[in-house]
């Protein structure tokens, strides 16, 4: 039942109408807690919630302030395809002048470049990774 609750909350995180409620009710912190769980489904839904919510700059700031960036970076090595996609999408929105040093580390960029080079082998990874590189490292694409 915990998986279902987090999955539903991640879906609510997609709607801008809910952004302030997510902050008020500490749902963003719940998503981050889920990412630390051994249950891959909870990690997936937590990463999905972060990805959906961090489109909003206020939510992105809360996620970064609560130590979410290293957790999202860890999701890049998940065996679950959706989790990796959510992590790539979240990093796309989380990366800004305030925290780009934390995200644009060589080891993170290397992983993202590998996903970008995946091409037809994994189109979703490749497209998300290329979009990240084009936005945040345009001189390296």
N, C-alpha and C positions, 0 to 999 in steps of 0.2 A: 504493500500500500504506500510505502514511502516513495518508491519509484514513481507511482502514479501521481502522487501529489507534486513531486518535483517536476515531472513532465508537464503537468497542467500549468504550474507556475511559469515554466519556461515558455509555454505558449502564450501566457498572459504578458510575458515580458516583450513580446513582439509588437504590442499595441502601444503607441505613444500615450494614449489616454491613461495607461496604467503606470507610467514611469514614476510619477511622484509617489504613488501608493507603494511601489516596490521599495523605494528608499525609506518611506515612513515605517514600513513593516519589517525592515531589515531582511528582505528577501534576497537582495544582492549578496549579503553576507552568507545566507543559507546556500546560495549557488556555489560560493567559494568553498564552504565547508564540504559540500558534496564532492567537489573535485579532489578532496583529500581522502575520500572513502576508498576502500578496496573494491567495492562493487562497481564494475565498469559501467553499468547502466546509470548509476547515480553520477558518476564522473561525466558521462555523456550528456545527461540532462542538465547537470550543473554548468558544464561548458556551453551548452546550447542556450541556457538562460543568460549567461554572461554575454554571449555573442549577440543575442537579441536585444538585451538591455543597453549594451555599451554604445549603441548608435547615438544615444542621448549623452551629450557632454557631461551633464551632472552625474549621471549614472557611471560613466567612464571614470570620473574623478573619484567617486566612492570606491569603485572596484580597485583602482590604483592605490588609493590611500589604505585600503584594507589588505594590501599585499597580494592582490590578485594577479599581477603580471607574471611573477615567477610560476604561479600555479598554471596559468594559461600556457606559458612556454613549455612546461612539462607535458602538457596535453599534446604537443606536436609529435611526441614519440609514442602516443597511444596506439594500441593495436586495433582500435575501433575507428573505422573510417569517418563516421559522423563526428566523433570527438576531435579528430585532426582538422576536419573542415571547420568546425566551430572555433577551434583555436586560431586558425588562420584568419577567419573573419573577425574574431574579437581583436586580434593584434592589429589588424588593419585599422580599426576604429580607436583602439586604445593608444596607438602611437601618436604622440604629439610632442611639441618642444619641451614640455615639462618632464616627460618620462622616456623620451626617445633613447637616451643613453642606456637605460635599462633593457630596452627592447632590441635596439640595433647593435647588439653584441656580435662579434664575429661568428661565434658558434651558433647563434640563432639565425643569422643571415645565411650561414652555410646550409642549415636545414631547409630554410625557405627556398633557397636557390635549387636545392635538390628536388623539392616538390615542383618548382617552376619548370624544371627540365624533364619532369615525368611525362609531359605531353599526353599522347593518346593512352598511355598506360594508366593514367589517372587524371582524367580531364578536369574534374572538380578541384583536386589539389593544385594542378598546374595553373588553372585559371585564377584561383584565389591567390596563389603565391605570386603569380605574375602581376596581378593587380596591386598587391602589397609592395612589390619591388618598384613598380612604376610610380606609385604614389610617394613612397618614403625614401627610395634610393634611385631616382630617375637617371642619374649619371652611370648606374651600374647595369642598366637594362639594355 
